[in-house]
């Protein structure tokens, strides 16, 4: 089955407000296209140092109430850093408590600032120990890592290879810390795009059959002539770039970003109709013993067929998790064709 992570939405698990769980609860109760595929209650950078304990308390209090109705995955981001033993110690405590008290309601954990492969193994060991101590089924808690350090980038291939036989299910790019660690500069207010890293991330995660998630876009709002407005165009540009190079999903900092990324990483009606037509034509040719067929001027063979099939698999995964989104996006006849068509390989 296609693993769905069009949107990786971080939500501070505690904020300095009378209702400190406001953003966490908002994410847990989101609906329609504002519902993320992965919700990441953030105990790390999104929560003030003085509120880390309250952040964990909020997750323990609110996740059990809302998790049964939340369609996506829930993976808290704990504290961790390859070069900070204190942060790792706090992360261990957070993982242990959350696994023990809400382990059956969450899908795993996100570890930031990982280093080389051994550090990723250590993080996985923390999850395994907490899982066992909480009496959960082996492998029930996954983990994702944020690639935002020089050692992590150096071991990207080895880390992804490790994922094929471990609980690691996704790699997320963290460009802010990565740029800082490499001594990069934000000239004219713009950080590097790190295109080479993103291409490597797409390749290595695809080889390991895990998801790749792009970095955050933090220029949420612009101001002009005294009017502040949401920067929809800037975020869309970044998400479209990620989608064209095979990044599976995008980091969201706001429900408006989640709505955009969910739609951009979702095949359009035109894409689905086009690819279904070619799949159906090729299926007919294969049943007649033909190895390739020209459809609308394009030679369709096994290789191109797999690309078209990916479109259908993605739509099916979205429909299984978020049927309200597919019902709004596609007409009934097109969606019925997507769920019914045979995907024939070999």
C-alpha positions as CSV (number, residue, x, y, z in Angstrom):
1,X,0.0,0.0,0.0
2,X,1.2,3.6,-0.8
3,X,2.2,5.3,2.5
4,X,0.5,8.6,2.7
5,X,2.3,11.7,4.0
6,X,1.3,14.7,1.9
7,X,1.4,16.9,4.9
8,X,3.6,16.9,8.0
9,X,2.0,19.4,10.3
10,X,3.8,20.5,13.4
11,X,1.7,21.9,16.2
12,X,3.2,23.4,19.4
13,X,2.0,21.1,22.2
14,X,2.0,24.0,24.6
15,X,1.8,27.7,24.1
16,X,1.8,30.6,26.6
17,X,-2.0,31.1,26.6
18,X,-4.8,30.4,29.0
19,X,-5.5,27.4,26.8
20,X,-2.0,26.1,26.3
21,X,-3.2,23.1,24.2
22,X,-5.1,25.3,21.7
23,X,-3.0,24.5,18.6
24,X,-2.6,20.8,19.6
25,X,-6.4,20.4,19.9
26,X,-7.0,22.4,16.7
27,X,-4.8,20.0,14.8
28,X,-6.5,16.9,16.3
29,X,-9.9,18.2,15.4
30,X,-9.1,19.5,11.9
31,X,-11.4,18.5,9.0
32,X,-11.5,18.4,5.3
33,X,-8.4,19.5,3.4
34,X,-7.0,21.1,6.6
35,X,-6.6,17.6,8.2
36,X,-3.0,16.6,7.9
37,X,-1.8,13.1,7.0
38,X,0.8,13.3,9.8
39,X,0.1,15.5,12.8
40,X,3.3,16.2,14.9
41,X,2.6,17.6,18.4
42,X,5.8,19.5,18.9
43,X,7.6,19.3,22.2
44,X,10.9,20.5,20.7
45,X,11.5,23.8,18.9
46,X,7.8,24.8,18.8
47,X,7.5,24.8,22.6
48,X,9.2,27.1,24.9
49,X,11.9,25.6,27.3
50,X,9.8,26.4,30.3
51,X,6.7,24.6,28.9
52,X,8.1,21.2,27.8
53,X,6.6,19.4,30.8
54,X,3.2,21.0,30.1
55,X,3.5,20.0,26.4
56,X,3.8,16.4,27.4
57,X,0.9,16.8,29.8
58,X,-1.2,18.3,27.0
59,X,-0.5,15.3,24.7
60,X,-1.4,12.9,27.4
61,X,-4.6,14.7,28.2
62,X,-5.9,15.5,24.7
63,X,-4.7,12.8,22.3
64,X,-6.8,10.0,23.8
65,X,-10.0,12.1,23.4
66,X,-9.4,12.9,19.7
67,X,-7.2,10.1,18.3
68,X,-10.1,7.7,17.5
69,X,-11.6,10.3,15.2
70,X,-8.3,11.6,13.7
71,X,-7.8,10.0,10.3
72,X,-4.1,10.5,9.9
73,X,-1.0,9.5,11.9
74,X,0.1,11.2,15.2
75,X,3.8,11.3,15.9
76,X,5.0,13.7,18.6
77,X,8.3,15.4,18.0
78,X,10.5,14.9,21.1
79,X,13.7,16.5,22.2
80,X,16.9,15.0,20.7
81,X,20.3,16.2,19.4
82,X,23.3,14.1,18.4
83,X,25.6,16.6,20.2
84,X,23.5,17.3,23.3
85,X,23.3,14.5,25.9
86,X,20.9,16.5,28.0
87,X,18.5,16.9,25.1
88,X,18.7,13.2,24.4
89,X,18.0,12.4,28.1
90,X,14.9,14.6,28.1
91,X,13.8,12.9,24.8
92,X,14.1,9.5,26.4
93,X,11.9,10.6,29.3
94,X,9.4,12.0,26.9
95,X,9.2,8.9,24.8
96,X,8.9,6.6,27.9
97,X,6.1,8.6,29.3
98,X,4.1,9.0,26.1
99,X,4.6,5.3,25.2
100,X,3.3,4.3,28.6
101,X,0.4,6.7,28.9
102,X,-0.8,7.2,25.3
103,X,1.1,4.6,23.3
104,X,-2.0,3.0,21.9
105,X,-3.2,6.3,20.6
106,X,-0.1,7.5,18.7
107,X,1.8,6.0,15.7
108,X,5.4,6.8,16.7
109,X,7.8,9.6,17.3
110,X,9.8,12.2,15.4
111,X,13.5,12.7,16.4
112,X,15.2,15.9,15.4
113,X,18.8,16.7,14.9
114,X,20.0,13.1,14.5
115,X,23.6,12.5,13.7
116,X,25.2,9.5,12.0
117,X,23.7,6.1,11.7
118,X,24.6,5.0,15.2
119,X,22.7,7.9,16.6
120,X,19.6,6.9,14.6
121,X,20.0,3.3,15.9
122,X,20.1,4.7,19.5
123,X,16.9,6.6,18.9
124,X,15.2,3.5,17.5
125,X,16.4,1.6,20.6
126,X,14.8,4.2,22.9
127,X,11.5,3.6,21.1
128,X,11.9,-0.2,21.3
129,X,12.6,-0.1,25.0
130,X,9.7,2.2,25.7
131,X,7.4,0.1,23.6
132,X,8.3,-3.1,25.4
133,X,8.1,-1.5,28.8
134,X,4.6,-0.1,28.0
135,X,3.4,-3.6,26.9
136,X,2.8,-2.6,23.3
137,X,3.1,-4.9,20.4
138,X,6.6,-5.0,18.9
139,X,6.9,-2.6,16.0
140,X,3.7,-0.7,16.8
141,X,5.5,2.6,17.2
142,X,7.3,4.0,14.2
143,X,9.8,6.8,14.0
144,X,10.8,9.5,11.6
145,X,13.9,11.6,11.8
146,X,14.7,15.2,10.8
147,X,17.7,15.5,8.6
148,X,19.3,18.8,9.7
149,X,22.9,18.0,10.6
150,X,26.1,17.5,8.7
151,X,26.7,14.0,10.2
152,X,23.1,13.0,9.3
153,X,23.6,14.2,5.7
154,X,26.9,12.3,5.5
155,X,25.1,9.1,6.5
156,X,21.9,9.6,4.6
157,X,22.3,6.5,2.4
158,X,23.2,4.3,5.3
159,X,20.4,5.6,7.4
160,X,17.8,4.9,4.6
161,X,19.3,1.5,4.1
162,X,18.8,0.8,7.8
163,X,15.2,1.8,7.4
164,X,14.4,-1.2,5.3
165,X,14.8,-3.5,8.3
166,X,13.7,-1.1,11.2
167,X,10.9,1.0,12.5
168,X,12.2,4.1,10.6
169,X,9.4,5.2,8.2
170,X,10.3,8.7,7.1
171,X,13.0,11.3,6.7
172,X,12.2,15.0,7.0
173,X,14.4,17.8,5.8
174,X,15.2,20.6,8.4
175,X,16.9,23.4,6.4
176,X,17.1,26.0,9.1
177,X,19.4,24.0,11.5
178,X,21.2,22.4,8.5
179,X,22.1,25.8,7.1
180,X,23.3,27.0,10.5
181,X,25.4,23.9,11.0
182,X,27.1,24.3,7.7
183,X,27.7,28.0,8.2
184,X,25.4,29.0,5.4
185,X,24.1,32.5,4.9
186,X,20.6,33.8,4.3
187,X,21.6,36.4,1.7
188,X,18.8,38.8,0.9
189,X,16.7,37.0,3.5
190,X,16.7,33.8,1.5
191,X,18.2,30.5,2.7
192,X,19.7,28.1,0.2
193,X,17.2,25.6,-1.4
194,X,19.7,22.7,-1.0
195,X,18.5,21.2,-4.3
196,X,21.2,18.5,-4.2
197,X,20.2,17.3,-0.8
198,X,16.6,17.2,-1.7
199,X,17.3,15.1,-4.8
200,X,19.4,12.7,-2.7
201,X,16.7,12.6,-0.1
202,X,14.1,11.7,-2.8
203,X,16.4,9.0,-4.2
204,X,17.5,7.3,-1.0
205,X,14.1,7.3,0.6
206,X,12.6,5.9,-2.6
207,X,15.2,3.1,-2.6
208,X,14.3,2.3,1.0
209,X,10.5,2.6,0.4
210,X,10.0,5.2,3.1
211,X,8.6,8.7,2.8
212,X,10.5,11.9,2.2
213,X,9.2,15.2,3.6
214,X,10.3,18.7,2.6
215,X,11.3,21.4,5.0
216,X,9.2,24.1,6.5
217,X,8.3,27.4,4.7
218,X,8.3,30.0,7.4
219,X,7.4,33.1,5.4
220,X,3.8,32.6,6.4
221,X,2.7,36.2,5.9
222,X,3.6,39.3,4.0
223,X,2.7,42.9,4.6
224,X,2.1,45.5,2.0
225,X,0.5,49.0,2.3
226,X,-0.4,48.2,5.9
227,X,-2.2,45.0,5.0
228,X,-1.0,41.6,6.2
229,X,-1.9,38.6,4.0
230,X,-1.1,34.9,3.8
231,X,1.8,34.0,1.5
232,X,-0.1,31.3,-0.4
233,X,2.0,31.8,-3.6
234,X,5.4,31.4,-2.0
235,X,4.4,28.2,-0.2
236,X,2.8,26.7,-3.3
237,X,6.0,27.4,-5.2
238,X,8.0,25.4,-2.7
239,X,5.5,22.5,-2.5
240,X,5.2,22.2,-6.3
241,X,9.0,22.1,-6.5
242,X,9.2,19.3,-3.9
243,X,6.4,17.4,-5.7
244,X,8.2,17.5,-9.1
245,X,11.4,15.8,-7.7
246,X,9.5,13.1,-5.9
247,X,9.4,14.4,-2.3
248,X,6.3,12.7,-0.9
249,X,5.0,15.4,1.3
250,X,5.6,18.9,2.7
251,X,6.1,20.4,6.1
252,X,3.1,22.5,7.3
253,X,3.2,25.2,10.0
254,X,-0.3,26.4,9.6
255,X,-3.7,24.9,8.6
256,X,-3.7,27.0,5.4
257,X,-0.4,25.4,4.4
258,X,-1.9,22.0,5.2
259,X,-4.8,22.7,2.9
260,X,-2.5,23.7,0.1
261,X,0.0,20.9,0.4
262,X,-2.8,18.3,0.6
263,X,-4.1,19.5,-2.7
264,X,-0.8,19.9,-4.5
265,X,0.4,16.4,-3.5
266,X,-2.9,15.0,-4.7
267,X,-3.4,14.1,-8.4
268,X,-5.6,16.6,-10.2
269,X,-8.8,15.5,-11.9
270,X,-7.0,15.9,-15.2
271,X,-4.0,13.8,-14.1
272,X,-6.3,11.0,-12.8
273,X,-8.5,11.0,-16.0
274,X,-5.4,11.0,-18.2
275,X,-3.6,8.2,-16.4
276,X,-6.7,6.1,-15.9
277,X,-7.4,6.3,-19.7
278,X,-3.8,5.1,-20.4
279,X,-4.0,2.3,-17.8
280,X,-7.3,1.0,-19.2
281,X,-6.0,1.1,-22.8
282,X,-2.8,-0.7,-21.8
283,X,-4.7,-3.3,-19.8
284,X,-6.8,-4.0,-22.9
285,X,-3.7,-4.3,-25.0
286,X,-2.0,-6.7,-22.5
287,X,-5.1,-8.9,-22.5
288,X,-4.7,-9.2,-26.2
289,X,-1.1,-10.1,-25.9
290,X,0.5,-6.8,-26.9
291,X,3.5,-5.6,-24.9
292,X,3.2,-1.9,-25.6
293,X,0.5,0.4,-27.1
294,X,0.3,4.0,-28.3
295,X,-2.2,6.0,-26.4
296,X,-2.9,9.6,-27.4
297,X,0.4,9.7,-29.2
298,X,2.4,8.3,-26.3
299,X,4.1,4.9,-26.2
300,X,2.9,3.2,-23.1
301,X,5.0,0.3,-21.8
302,X,5.7,-1.3,-18.5
303,X,7.9,1.6,-17.3
304,X,5.4,4.3,-18.1
305,X,2.6,2.2,-16.9
306,X,4.1,2.2,-13.4
307,X,4.1,6.0,-13.4
308,X,0.4,6.0,-14.2
309,X,-0.3,3.4,-11.6
310,X,1.4,5.6,-9.0
311,X,-1.3,8.2,-9.6
312,X,-4.1,5.6,-9.0
313,X,-2.3,4.2,-5.9
314,X,-2.0,7.7,-4.4
315,X,-5.7,8.4,-5.0
316,X,-6.7,5.1,-3.4
317,X,-4.5,5.9,-0.3
318,X,-6.1,9.3,0.1
319,X,-9.6,7.9,-0.4
320,X,-9.0,5.2,2.3
321,X,-7.7,7.8,4.8
322,X,-9.6,10.9,3.9
323,X,-12.7,10.0,1.9
324,X,-14.2,13.5,2.4
325,X,-11.2,14.9,0.5
326,X,-11.6,12.6,-2.5
327,X,-15.4,13.0,-2.5
328,X,-14.9,16.8,-2.8
329,X,-12.1,16.6,-5.3
330,X,-13.3,14.0,-7.8
331,X,-16.7,13.2,-9.3
332,X,-18.2,9.8,-8.4
333,X,-17.6,8.2,-11.8
334,X,-13.9,9.1,-11.9
335,X,-13.3,8.0,-8.3
336,X,-15.2,4.7,-9.0
337,X,-12.9,4.0,-12.0
338,X,-9.8,4.7,-9.9
339,X,-10.9,2.3,-7.2
340,X,-12.0,-0.4,-9.6
341,X,-9.3,-0.5,-12.3
342,X,-6.9,-3.4,-12.3
343,X,-3.3,-2.6,-11.9
344,X,-1.5,-5.3,-13.9
345,X,2.3,-5.6,-13.7
346,X,4.5,-8.1,-15.5
